[in-house]
Amino acid sequence: MDVVAGVFLVVGALFILLAAVGVVRFHDTFSRMHAAAKAPALGLLCMTIGAALAIRTAQATVVVIVITVLQLMSGTVGAHILGRSVYRRVRPDLRGPDELAEAETETSADDAAR
């Protein structure tokens, strides 16, 4: 069981390392945000599974699960808020339809009507 835990810990660390490399290598903000939000989440899951397998107590497993859930929720919300603030400040060129711009114009029209 210790070997499986070690594999999960190493794989999780590699995912986090790849995310750091992606943040350095990508050029635009949204690509960097994607690298900083997606790969560490998978790395965190692998590392917490490895920690739970290595520790093997019920109390530690519960703590690891709580930490994982809170980290995944805060990372997702943080990436969303950061993406929205960058979008409002930079207004990138998009190849497809810009649904956020349409939603923001509707919201500003509703605010003006009040």
C-alpha positions, 0 to 999 in steps of 0.5 A: 500500500505504501508503494501505491501511496508513493506513486500517487504522491509522485504523480500529483507532484508531477502534475503540479510541476507541469502546471508551473511550467505551463504558467511560465511557458504560456503567453496570454493570461487566459492560457496561464490561468487554465494551466494554473487552475486545472493541472494543480487540481488533478495534482491535489487530488492525486496527492491527497489520495496518496496521503490518505493511503499513506496515513491510513487512519479515519481521522486523517482521511476525513481531514484530507477530504475536507482539505481537498474539497475546500481547496478545489472550491476556492481554486475554482472560484478564484480562477473564475473571479480572476478570469472575469476581472482580466476579461473586463480590463483587457477585452481579448479578441475571441474567435467565437461568440462573446457571451460574457459581453452580451450578459454584461450589456444586459446587466448594465441596461438593467442597472440603468433602468433602475 
